[in-house]
């Protein structure tokens, strides 16, 4: 049994470019996307019973991290897809790990 990295390719739709993940991960904006997602694990969870109203979305979080529109689309395909929704519909605390 061989375990493969996923995703092993990234498709940048606006550019029409398919790129190996290893190659894409070396690009500063893609690296920032991964770093921003990993930082979610360092954030404190919301207090028990906290209202979800006014909670930032995953899209708002990534935008506040300075991600370019190029990788916002990529992040939507990679991360939000895991939650079966668009990043604009996924609450930030939903993805904290």
Phi, psi and omega per residue, in radians:
X1 nan 2.256 3.131
X2 -2.001 2.184 3.103
X3 -1.653 2.200 -3.122
X4 -1.815 2.633 3.067
X5 -1.187 2.468 3.050
X6 -2.281 2.358 -0.133
X7 -1.318 2.577 3.129
X8 -1.643 -0.243 3.048
X9 -2.338 2.614 3.001
X10 -2.087 2.435 3.053
X11 -1.971 2.086 3.083
X12 -1.656 1.701 -3.006
X13 -1.056 -0.746 -3.111
X14 -1.117 -0.507 -3.132
X15 -1.670 -0.290 -3.078
X16 1.163 0.648 -3.060
X17 -2.064 2.243 3.011
X18 -1.780 2.229 -3.011
X19 -2.354 2.461 3.018
X20 -1.026 2.473 -3.135
X21 -1.026 -0.708 3.127
X22 -0.996 -0.733 -3.136
X23 -1.234 -0.771 -3.121
X24 -1.141 -0.671 -3.099
X25 -1.120 -0.304 3.103
X26 -1.430 -0.225 3.134
X27 -1.375 2.375 -3.047
X28 -0.963 -0.714 -3.091
X29 -1.249 -0.567 3.086
X30 -1.260 -0.714 3.095
X31 -1.062 -0.713 3.110
X32 -1.102 -0.655 3.096
X33 -1.045 -0.850 -3.141
X34 -1.131 -0.731 3.124
X35 -1.077 -0.732 -3.136
X36 -1.108 -0.694 3.117
X37 -1.173 -0.725 -3.141
X38 -1.115 -0.564 3.132
X39 -1.127 -0.368 3.104
X40 -1.043 -0.554 3.134
X41 -1.245 -0.274 -3.139
X42 -1.654 -0.178 -3.089
X43 -1.387 2.584 3.111
X44 -1.287 2.401 3.102
X45 -1.182 2.768 3.117
X46 -1.189 2.684 3.097
X47 -1.083 2.606 3.130
X48 -1.000 2.279 3.131
X49 1.460 0.093 -3.137
X50 -1.136 2.499 3.129
X51 -1.247 2.389 3.089
X52 -1.372 -0.318 -3.135
X53 -1.102 2.275 -3.135
X54 1.496 -0.020 3.117
X55 -1.210 2.368 3.106
X56 -1.168 2.647 3.081
X57 -1.542 2.928 3.077
X58 -1.075 -0.645 3.094
X59 -1.084 -0.817 3.138
X60 -1.085 -0.702 3.115
X61 -1.076 -0.892 -3.134
X62 -1.069 -0.700 3.110
X63 -1.107 -0.676 3.137
X64 -1.207 -0.357 3.080
X65 -1.411 -0.108 3.101
X66 1.566 0.336 3.123
X67 -1.216 2.437 3.122
X68 -1.305 2.820 3.119
X69 -1.082 -0.497 3.113
X70 -1.012 -0.814 -3.102
X71 -1.600 -0.284 3.017
X72 -1.080 -0.710 3.094
X73 -1.114 -0.715 3.127
X74 -1.139 -0.781 3.122
X75 -1.074 -0.658 3.114
X76 -1.097 -0.733 -3.139
X77 -1.208 -0.647 -3.066
X78 -1.452 -1.018 -2.976
X79 -1.492 -0.869 -3.081
X80 -1.151 -0.554 3.107
X81 -1.029 -0.585 3.102
X82 -1.080 -0.444 -3.114
X83 -1.768 0.065 3.082
X84 1.180 0.551 -3.107
X85 -2.699 2.994 3.001
X86 -1.399 2.680 3.139
X87 -1.012 -0.509 -3.137
X88 -1.252 -0.200 3.141
X89 -1.909 -0.040 -3.105
X90 -1.778 2.111 3.103
X91 -1.197 2.516 -3.100
X92 -1.004 -0.739 -3.099
X93 -1.217 -0.329 3.087
X94 -1.127 -0.535 -3.055
X95 -1.815 0.006 3.107
X96 -1.162 2.369 -3.112
X97 -2.395 nan nan
